[in-house]
């Protein structure tokens, strides 16, 4: 096994902290406005609802959403 493969995570991972949602290994952002964000991963859709939602980090494999998060749905 190569060290690169060992260090890079390929699985979907979501971390929720106070006012932040960090999502690793997503596929695409389907909907984005200041109250509603839908993010697609390999097998799920993540819906983030709230107020003043902003994307503060947007990388090819990671996204960080900040704001007043009121609800998160996994489908």
BELZIBEL-V205949 format. One record per residue. N is the residue number from 1. RES is the residue in one letter. BURIAL is I if it has 16 or more other ideal C-beta (glycine too) atoms within 10 Angstrom, else O. Layout:
N,RES,BURIAL ; N,RES,BURIAL
//
This chain:
1,X,O ; 2,X,O ; 3,X,O ; 4,X,O ; 5,X,O ; 6,X,O ; 7,X,O ; 8,X,O ; 9,X,O ; 10,X,O ; 11,X,O ; 12,X,I ; 13,X,O ; 14,X,I ; 15,X,O ; 16,X,O ; 17,X,O ; 18,X,O ; 19,X,O ; 20,X,O ; 21,X,I ; 22,X,I ; 23,X,I ; 24,X,I ; 25,X,I ; 26,X,I ; 27,X,O ; 28,X,O ; 29,X,I ; 30,X,O ; 31,X,O ; 32,X,O ; 33,X,O ; 34,X,O ; 35,X,O ; 36,X,O ; 37,X,I ; 38,X,I ; 39,X,I ; 40,X,O ; 41,X,I ; 42,X,O ; 43,X,O ; 44,X,O ; 45,X,O ; 46,X,I ; 47,X,I ; 48,X,I ; 49,X,I ; 50,X,I ; 51,X,O ; 52,X,O ; 53,X,I ; 54,X,O ; 55,X,O ; 56,X,O ; 57,X,O ; 58,X,O ; 59,X,O ; 60,X,O ; 61,X,O ; 62,X,O ; 63,X,I ; 64,X,O ; 65,X,I ; 66,X,I ; 67,X,I ; 68,X,O ; 69,X,I ; 70,X,O ; 71,X,O ; 72,X,O ; 73,X,O ; 74,X,O ; 75,X,O
//
